[in-house]
Amino acid sequence: MKRVIQYLLKGLTILLPIVVTIALVHWFLVTIETWLRPIWESILGDKYYFPGLAFLSFIVIAMVVGFSARWRFINQVWQFPGNIMEKMPLLRSLYGTITDVFDLMSGKSFSDESVVRVSLPGADVKLIGIVTKKPGQKDDRLSALLDDDHIAVFLPMSYNVGGYMIIVPRSSVETLDMSPADAMQMTISGGLGKNRNHKDD
C-alpha cells in the first residue's frame, strides 16, 4: 500500500504541473478568442475568419502598445485606465497587486545589483532577497524613512505569493549575481525547481 501511495504522489508531481499549465494557457486563449473574435467576424465575416486570428491580433496589439509606450504622451494614454482603477476603492487593491506581481516577476524597476543575500544578526542564517528601496530617492515615502546606511529588502516566501519587507544595514547584505526574476523563481519554489544557470546557456 505504501508503494502504491508513492507511485500516486510521484505521478501527481509529474501530471499536475502539466495539467495546470495547459489549463491556464487554455483559459488565456479562450478569453482572448471570446473578446476579439466578434470584432474580427464583424470585419471579415464568418467566411474569412479562422481560429487563432484573435490571438495573433492580440500579440500584434501588445507589441504595438509596447512599442508606442516609448513616447511619453502615448505612454500616459495607456496608463490612464490603470490610473483610474488605482483611484477606485474596489479595484485599487486588485489592480495594484496584479501590477506589482508582474513588475516583481519581470524584474522591472530593479537594478542589476538588486538581488542580495541577507545575513540575520546573531544567527548563522542567510536569506535571499531583492532590494526594493535605497535612501535618497526623490518623492518616495519609504526611501525617506531609510537611514543613509540602510536599505529596504523584500524577502519572498516559498510556495506563496507573499513575503516580508525588512530594513537592514548595508553591511548585512551581499550582492548576488542573479536577476530578480530568477531569484523570485528560486525562492518561491524553495530551491526545489530546475534553477538553471543561464550563463551556461
C-alpha positions as CSV (number, residue, x, y, z in Angstrom):
1,M,0.0,0.0,0.0
2,K,2.9,2.4,0.8
3,R,4.5,1.8,-2.5
4,V,1.1,2.5,-4.3
5,I,0.8,5.8,-2.5
6,Q,4.4,6.7,-3.5
7,Y,3.6,5.9,-7.1
8,L,0.5,8.0,-6.9
9,L,2.3,11.0,-5.4
10,K,5.1,10.7,-8.0
11,G,2.5,10.6,-10.8
12,L,0.8,13.7,-9.4
13,T,4.0,15.7,-9.2
14,I,4.5,14.9,-12.9
15,L,1.0,15.4,-14.2
16,L,-0.4,18.3,-12.1
17,P,2.1,20.9,-13.3
18,I,1.3,19.9,-16.9
19,V,-2.4,20.0,-16.3
20,V,-2.3,23.3,-14.5
21,T,-0.1,24.9,-17.2
22,I,-2.3,23.6,-20.0
23,A,-5.5,24.8,-18.2
24,L,-4.0,28.3,-17.7
25,V,-2.9,28.5,-21.4
26,H,-6.4,27.3,-22.5
27,W,-8.1,29.8,-20.3
28,F,-5.9,32.6,-21.7
29,L,-6.5,31.6,-25.3
30,V,-10.3,31.1,-24.8
31,T,-10.5,34.6,-23.1
32,I,-8.7,36.3,-25.9
33,E,-10.8,34.4,-28.5
34,T,-14.0,35.3,-26.8
35,W,-13.2,39.0,-26.6
36,L,-11.7,39.6,-30.1
37,R,-13.5,37.1,-32.3
38,P,-16.7,39.1,-32.6
39,I,-14.7,42.1,-33.8
40,W,-12.9,40.2,-36.5
41,E,-16.1,38.4,-37.6
42,S,-17.8,41.8,-38.0
43,I,-14.9,43.0,-40.1
44,L,-14.1,39.9,-42.2
45,G,-17.3,37.8,-41.8
46,D,-17.5,34.2,-40.8
47,K,-16.2,33.0,-44.2
48,Y,-12.7,34.6,-43.8
49,Y,-12.2,34.3,-40.1
50,F,-10.0,31.4,-38.9
51,P,-9.4,30.1,-35.3
52,G,-6.3,31.7,-33.8
53,L,-6.7,35.1,-35.6
54,A,-7.9,36.7,-32.4
55,F,-4.8,35.5,-30.5
56,L,-2.4,36.6,-33.3
57,S,-4.1,40.0,-33.3
58,F,-3.7,40.3,-29.6
59,I,0.0,39.6,-29.8
60,V,0.3,42.3,-32.5
61,I,-1.7,44.7,-30.4
62,A,0.6,44.0,-27.4
63,M,3.7,44.7,-29.5
64,V,2.3,47.9,-30.9
65,V,1.3,49.1,-27.4
66,G,4.8,48.3,-26.0
67,F,6.5,50.0,-29.0
68,S,4.3,53.1,-28.8
69,A,4.9,53.4,-25.0
70,R,8.3,54.7,-25.8
71,W,6.8,58.1,-26.3
72,R,5.8,59.8,-23.1
73,F,2.5,61.2,-24.2
74,I,1.3,57.9,-25.6
75,N,2.5,56.1,-22.6
76,Q,0.4,58.4,-20.4
77,V,-2.6,57.5,-22.6
78,W,-2.0,53.7,-22.0
79,Q,-1.5,54.4,-18.3
80,F,-4.8,56.4,-18.0
81,P,-7.2,53.3,-17.4
82,G,-4.8,52.0,-14.8
83,N,-4.7,55.4,-13.0
84,I,-8.5,55.4,-12.9
85,M,-8.6,51.9,-11.4
86,E,-6.0,52.8,-8.8
87,K,-8.4,55.5,-7.6
88,M,-11.4,53.2,-7.3
89,P,-11.6,51.6,-3.8
90,L,-12.8,48.2,-5.0
91,L,-10.3,47.8,-7.9
92,R,-7.3,49.6,-6.4
93,S,-6.1,46.7,-4.3
94,L,-6.6,44.0,-7.0
95,Y,-5.1,46.1,-9.9
96,G,-2.2,47.2,-7.7
97,T,-1.4,43.7,-6.6
98,I,-1.5,42.3,-10.1
99,T,0.7,45.2,-11.4
100,D,3.2,44.7,-8.5
101,V,3.4,41.0,-9.2
102,F,4.1,41.5,-12.9
103,D,6.7,44.2,-12.1
104,L,8.3,42.0,-9.5
105,M,8.4,38.8,-11.6
106,S,9.8,40.7,-14.6
107,G,12.4,42.5,-12.6
108,K,11.0,45.9,-13.5
109,S,12.4,48.9,-11.5
110,F,15.2,46.8,-10.1
111,S,18.9,47.4,-10.7
112,D,21.4,44.8,-11.8
113,E,22.7,44.5,-8.2
114,S,19.3,44.3,-6.5
115,V,19.5,40.6,-5.6
116,V,21.2,40.1,-2.2
117,R,22.0,37.6,0.4
118,V,20.9,38.9,3.8
119,S,22.7,37.8,7.0
120,L,20.5,37.8,10.1
121,P,22.1,39.4,13.1
122,G,23.2,36.9,15.7
123,A,22.3,33.9,13.7
124,D,24.0,31.7,11.1
125,V,21.0,32.1,8.8
126,K,21.1,33.8,5.3
127,L,18.1,34.7,3.2
128,I,17.8,35.7,-0.4
129,G,16.1,39.0,-1.0
130,I,15.6,41.8,-3.5
131,V,16.5,45.4,-2.8
132,T,13.4,47.5,-3.3
133,K,14.4,50.9,-2.0
134,K,17.6,52.8,-1.2
135,P,17.9,56.1,0.7
136,G,17.9,59.3,-1.3
137,Q,15.2,58.5,-3.8
138,K,13.2,61.6,-4.5
139,D,9.5,61.8,-3.6
140,D,9.5,58.2,-2.2
141,R,7.9,57.7,1.2
142,L,9.9,54.5,2.1
143,S,13.2,55.9,0.9
144,A,12.7,59.0,3.1
145,L,12.4,56.6,6.1
146,L,15.7,55.0,5.5
147,D,19.0,56.0,7.1
148,D,21.9,56.5,4.8
149,D,23.4,53.2,5.7
150,H,20.2,51.1,5.4
151,I,18.2,49.6,2.5
152,A,14.8,48.0,2.2
153,V,14.8,44.4,1.1
154,F,11.9,42.2,0.0
155,L,12.1,38.5,1.2
156,P,9.9,36.3,-0.9
157,M,8.2,33.3,0.7
158,S,8.4,29.8,-0.7
159,Y,5.3,28.4,-2.3
160,N,3.3,31.6,-1.6
161,V,2.8,34.9,-3.4
162,G,3.9,37.0,-0.4
163,G,6.9,37.8,1.7
164,Y,8.4,40.3,4.1
165,M,9.8,43.8,3.6
166,I,12.7,44.4,6.0
167,I,15.1,47.3,6.6
168,V,18.7,46.2,7.2
169,P,22.1,47.8,7.3
170,R,24.1,47.7,4.0
171,S,26.7,45.7,5.9
172,S,24.2,42.8,6.4
173,V,23.8,42.2,2.7
174,E,25.9,40.6,0.0
175,T,25.2,41.2,-3.7
176,L,24.4,38.1,-5.7
177,D,25.0,37.8,-9.5
178,M,21.3,36.9,-10.2
179,S,18.4,38.6,-11.9
180,P,15.3,39.5,-9.7
181,A,13.1,37.1,-11.8
182,D,15.5,34.2,-11.2
183,A,15.7,35.0,-7.5
184,M,11.9,35.0,-7.3
185,Q,11.6,31.7,-9.1
186,M,14.2,30.1,-6.9
187,T,12.8,31.3,-3.6
188,I,9.2,30.7,-4.4
189,S,10.0,27.1,-5.4
190,G,12.0,26.7,-2.2
191,G,15.0,25.8,-4.4
192,L,13.4,22.6,-5.5
193,G,12.9,23.6,-9.1
194,K,15.2,23.2,-12.0
195,N,17.1,26.5,-11.4
196,R,19.5,26.5,-14.3
197,N,22.5,28.8,-14.5
198,H,21.6,30.9,-17.6
199,K,25.2,31.9,-18.1
200,D,25.9,28.4,-19.3
201,D,23.1,28.6,-22.0
